[in-house]
Amino acid sequence: MSKESISKIYLIIEKIEYIEKIVNDSGNITQALEDVITIRPAILMHLTAIAEQFDKLKKSHADDILNQFDKDDLKGLYDVRTYIAHDYEGINLAIIEWIIRNGLPKFKMQCEKVIENMGN
């Protein structure tokens, strides 16, 4: 694992933690996503950034890292990123809420495991 690849994993964790803080400060996910002026755009930008980091890992052929993630989860994240970029006004907030509630904790746990396995 290259240092550059590992730095992307740390950045993914950081972005997930930003979303967690935003949601926590807002009270809950639904309230956070209702704020169309600042909070929802911030969450969507962080989700996009997370997907971009995974895409950079893919383009750099960091298969040793990517193989530790579910391929369907990664595809779903890429799809959401594309949807955010190309149909911003038509975003299904129920999907975004599901990702925040279920997907991000799983990605965070997997990223932490990648870092933990670095020394092994």
C-alpha positions in Angstrom: 0.0 0.0 0.0 1.4 3.3 -1.0 1.4 6.3 1.3 -0.6 8.2 -1.3 -3.3 5.5 -1.2 -3.4 5.4 2.6 -3.7 9.2 2.6 -6.9 8.8 0.5 -8.3 6.4 3.1 -7.6 8.9 5.9 -9.3 11.6 3.8 -12.4 9.4 3.3 -12.6 8.9 7.1 -12.2 12.7 7.6 -15.1 13.4 5.2 -17.3 10.8 6.9 -16.6 12.4 10.2 -17.5 15.8 8.8 -20.9 14.5 7.7 -21.3 12.9 11.1 -20.6 16.2 12.8 -22.9 18.1 10.5 -25.8 15.7 11.2 -25.1 15.7 14.9 -25.1 19.5 15.0 -28.3 19.6 13.0 -30.1 17.2 15.4 -30.7 14.3 12.9 -30.2 13.4 9.3 -33.7 14.5 8.2 -33.2 18.0 9.7 -29.8 18.3 8.2 -31.1 17.4 4.7 -33.9 19.9 5.0 -31.5 22.8 5.0 -31.2 23.4 1.3 -29.0 26.5 1.6 -26.0 25.3 3.5 -26.2 21.9 5.2 -27.6 19.7 2.4 -25.1 21.1 -0.1 -22.2 20.5 2.4 -23.3 16.9 2.9 -23.6 16.3 -0.8 -20.2 17.8 -1.5 -18.6 15.6 1.2 -20.3 12.5 -0.3 -19.0 13.5 -3.7 -15.5 13.9 -2.3 -15.6 10.5 -0.7 -16.6 8.9 -4.0 -13.8 10.9 -5.8 -11.2 9.4 -3.4 -12.4 5.9 -4.1 -12.3 6.7 -7.8 -8.7 7.9 -7.4 -7.8 4.6 -5.7 -9.4 2.8 -8.6 -7.5 4.8 -11.2 -4.2 4.2 -9.3 -5.0 0.5 -9.3 -4.9 0.3 -5.5 -6.6 -3.1 -5.7 -5.1 -4.2 -2.4 -7.2 -1.5 -0.7 -10.3 -1.6 -2.9 -10.7 -5.4 -2.5 -11.4 -4.8 1.2 -14.6 -3.0 0.2 -17.9 -4.5 -1.2 -17.9 -3.8 -4.9 -21.6 -3.2 -4.9 -21.2 -0.6 -2.2 -18.5 1.2 -4.2 -20.7 1.1 -7.3 -23.6 2.6 -5.4 -21.3 5.4 -4.1 -20.1 6.1 -7.6 -23.7 6.2 -8.8 -24.7 8.6 -6.1 -21.8 10.9 -7.0 -22.8 10.9 -10.6 -26.4 11.6 -9.7 -25.4 14.5 -7.5 -23.2 15.9 -10.3 -25.7 15.5 -13.1 -29.2 15.7 -11.5 -28.7 17.8 -8.4 -32.3 19.0 -8.2 -33.7 15.5 -8.6 -31.7 13.8 -5.8 -33.6 11.2 -3.9 -33.1 12.3 -0.3 -34.3 8.9 1.0 -31.2 7.4 -0.7 -28.9 10.0 0.7 -30.4 9.4 4.2 -29.9 5.6 3.8 -26.3 6.2 2.8 -25.6 8.4 5.8 -27.3 6.1 8.2 -26.1 2.7 6.8 -23.4 3.1 4.2 -21.1 5.6 5.8 -20.7 3.8 9.1 -19.8 0.6 7.0 -17.3 2.5 4.9 -15.7 4.1 8.0 -15.3 0.8 9.7 -13.8 -0.7 6.5 -11.4 2.2 6.2 -10.3 1.9 9.8 -9.7 -1.8 9.2 -7.5 -1.0 6.1 -5.4 1.3 8.3 -5.2 -1.2 11.1 -4.0 -3.9 8.6 -1.3 -1.6 7.3 1.1 -2.8 9.9 0.4 -6.5 9.3 
